[in-house]
Amino acid sequence: MTASGFSIRRGAVRWSLRRAVTGLLLFGLCATAAAQELPRLIRAQDRYALLVDGAPYTVLAAQLHNSSAWPAVLPGALDQVVALHANTVEAPVYWEQFEPSPGRYDTTNLDALIAQARQRDLRVALLWFGSWKNGQMHYVPEWIKRDAATYPRALDERGQPTEVLSPHASANLEADQRAFSALMAHLRKIDGQRHTVILVQVENEPGAIGTVRDHGAAANAAFAQSVPAAITARLGKPAGTWQQVFGPDAEEAFNAYATAHYIEQVAAAGKQAYPLPMYVNTWLRYKGKKYPGLDYPSGGATVNMFELWRAASPSIDFIGTDIYTNDYNEYTKVIGQYARADNPAWVSETGFEPGTAPYLFHVLGQGGIGFSVFGVDGADSPEKEAASAAHAANFGLLAPMQRILAKAAFEGRLQAVAEQPGQPRRTLRFGDWEVRVSYGAPAWGDADPILPGNSDHAGRLLVVQTAPEQFLLTGFAARAELARVADDGRHGQLLRVEQGRYQDGQWRFERLLNGDQTDYGLNFGREDPPVLRVTVGTY
Ligand code: DGJ
């Protein structure tokens, strides 16, 4: 070996070492920069992504029961979230616990939640149970409940106090703002680098149960005034009083504005301390319910008040839906109402039952940023076991590939469907290709021309286009056939069907499928279905 050869090689070694070290440093820096990047919602045209650590993230969440975010019961509850394969836990912070006396903040619960979520590698959507919880004020501190003179309640039309704080009293607003800001400031301190908490829900199902609007003196005076110009302008309505502008819906609209405006100020104060993405959740006006204050909290972000809410609460990044049905028409109707150019689909709560599991696919297919099942902790029962099995199967399949799904959805490359009763076939179009989805075919072999569908309508399928002629497919109780539909005389063919799975975002190849496993379509069973990576071509 010549000296120069040696030195060249030594130089090369030094150079590659330098490159490796620089690369590692850069990687480290980028990783740190990504970790330090605040979670945020981004929008391109009418598509959305929630960025977590700098990349799109699908929220596959489970919400704890209302009284489970206490250190004594939290470990068991969080273990049940982990068992579901959720990547995010939705858990409340209770105002009554957080501020036991005016201006004294107790962070015990919050600190425990974050520490224990981290131990389990869970992200957190923090639910601020403040002035509103299910259209009432049950989570405000005792010192507020006892002092209605300082912290007035909404009065009903007979002048009787309700169990809702008045949204027209500055003492109420200021107290909530102060507490929420303190919460967000503490969060920034303990989580501002790590971002275990990725979302904050401001209040819970706001609006009023027991009255359509507050009838206190301040509220009555405001009701006689004109609708704020910013609202009429945004809604494209002429100026006028609430009665003139909204007619029979005036009281509900008035309360929606008062509620949204109050929450806007709470959220804005919180964001000043720590600007995480914030949303509200909605007790829906659905299932034939139509009486505000009775059927649902008056003044929440229900579909009839949606525009008004968006106009009145710019600090709220998006509006979520609490969907407690497994009826296909009702479920998909609600998703359609809230998945809009100005709002991403986001199921902030849904019933923890097997029947809601297929709708995760529907939500993702509508560009949704996430989905959360409610009340996953607690005692075992056959019902709970069935619900856990269905949702754990979903989350277990999708969580390891959630980043791929979120990115594809944001880029318009993802389509997904849930089985509609009575409709055993669906077609998804991707450029020159169609994915023909059917339900009720055998695991392999010819299907009956008249397909029965699944008796429990549990079919669901998701397709991501990864290249013009490459697709990822996965689902449950469904068959998928790929067909080329371009009108150029060429035929489509399957070139390669890889079966595998994602593990922490990495593809793990298991085997190639062919013969009976592809000649009768690509079939997805109910138990532990795979992910297929399919390359197609023409001849
Ligand atoms: C919706 C609420 O937002 C939750 O906190 C909980 O009360 C559920 N309803 C119970 O069904």
Boltz pocket constraint, residues with backbone or C-beta under 6 A from the ligand:
constraints:
  - pocket:
      binder: B
      contacts: [[A, 66], [A, 134], [A, 204], [A, 205], [A, 322], [A, 349], [A, 374]]
      max_distance: 6.0
